[in-house]
Amino acid sequence: MTIAQAVVQRLYELCNEQNMTINKISNISGVTQSTVSDIVNGATSNTGIATIKKLCDGLDISVRDFFNSELFDHLEQELK
């Protein structure tokens, strides 16, 4: 799994945990719907940490909490 795929899966996990839609996360975090759509649809493979921080703020979690998931334990090597 790549980091981009893990970020998408983590966003969906957090949506389920907080009973929210991806659209709701976009609205409460101040991240544009197009940016969030690009992330979850795989149109962007490099979600910036500032964007992740905004999403975390909207979800009322820390960046540490975002990355505190087994999804990030065994990622593919990104350098090829």
Backbone torsions as a table, in degrees:
resi	resn	phi	psi	omega
1	MET	NA	138.7	177.5
2	THR	-87.9	166.8	177.7
3	ILE	-61.8	-39.4	179.5
4	ALA	-61.9	-42.7	178.3
5	GLN	-65.9	-38.9	178.9
6	ALA	-65.6	-39.8	178.3
7	VAL	-61.9	-44.3	179.4
8	VAL	-62.1	-48.1	-179.7
9	GLN	-61.6	-39.1	179.7
10	ARG	-65.5	-40.1	176.9
11	LEU	-60.2	-44.0	178.1
12	TYR	-64.9	-39.5	176.1
13	GLU	-58.5	-47.6	-178.2
14	LEU	-66.2	-36.0	174.8
15	CYS	-59.4	-47.4	-179.9
16	ASN	-63.3	-43.6	-179.6
17	GLU	-61.5	-37.4	-176.0
18	GLN	-102.4	9.6	178.1
19	ASN	52.4	51.5	-179.6
20	MET	-126.3	160.1	171.9
21	THR	-96.6	164.6	175.1
22	ILE	-60.1	-39.3	179.0
23	ASN	-61.4	-41.5	179.2
24	LYS	-63.2	-41.8	178.5
25	ILE	-60.8	-41.4	177.5
26	SER	-59.0	-48.0	-178.0
27	ASN	-63.0	-45.0	-175.5
28	ILE	-79.2	-19.4	-177.8
29	SER	-94.3	-16.4	-177.1
30	GLY	80.7	10.4	175.6
31	VAL	-90.9	130.7	-175.8
32	THR	-59.3	149.2	178.8
33	GLN	-58.4	-37.7	-179.5
34	SER	-65.4	-37.8	178.4
35	THR	-65.9	-46.6	179.6
36	VAL	-63.9	-41.2	177.2
37	SER	-61.2	-42.9	177.6
38	ASP	-60.5	-38.1	179.5
39	ILE	-65.6	-54.0	-173.8
40	VAL	-73.2	-23.7	178.4
41	ASN	-90.4	-0.5	177.7
42	GLY	79.6	11.7	179.3
43	ALA	-72.4	-21.5	174.4
44	THR	-122.0	135.7	-179.4
45	SER	-108.3	3.7	-176.5
46	ASN	-136.4	77.7	177.9
47	THR	-72.8	122.8	-178.1
48	GLY	-69.8	152.8	-179.0
49	ILE	-65.2	-30.7	177.4
50	ALA	-64.9	-38.2	177.0
51	THR	-67.7	-43.7	177.7
52	ILE	-61.4	-39.7	178.3
53	LYS	-61.7	-43.1	177.7
54	LYS	-62.5	-42.8	177.6
55	LEU	-62.0	-41.8	177.8
56	CYS	-62.7	-42.3	177.9
57	ASP	-58.9	-43.3	178.2
58	GLY	-64.3	-33.7	178.9
59	LEU	-85.4	-5.4	-178.5
60	ASP	60.5	43.9	174.9
61	ILE	-131.0	164.2	177.0
62	SER	-87.6	162.3	174.6
63	VAL	-60.3	-37.5	177.2
64	ARG	-58.6	-43.5	177.8
65	ASP	-63.2	-37.9	179.4
66	PHE	-59.2	-47.4	-176.1
67	PHE	-86.4	-1.6	178.4
68	ASN	-83.4	72.1	-177.6
69	SER	-149.4	146.0	177.9
70	GLU	-62.0	-19.1	178.5
71	LEU	-56.6	-29.8	-175.3
72	PHE	-96.5	3.7	-176.4
73	ASP	-76.3	-33.7	-173.5
74	HIS	-135.1	65.9	-178.9
75	LEU	-82.4	154.1	175.9
76	GLU	-65.6	152.7	173.3
77	GLN	-64.4	126.4	-177.3
78	GLU	-86.1	-24.1	178.4
79	LEU	-82.5	127.1	-179.0
80	LYS	-133.4	NA	NA
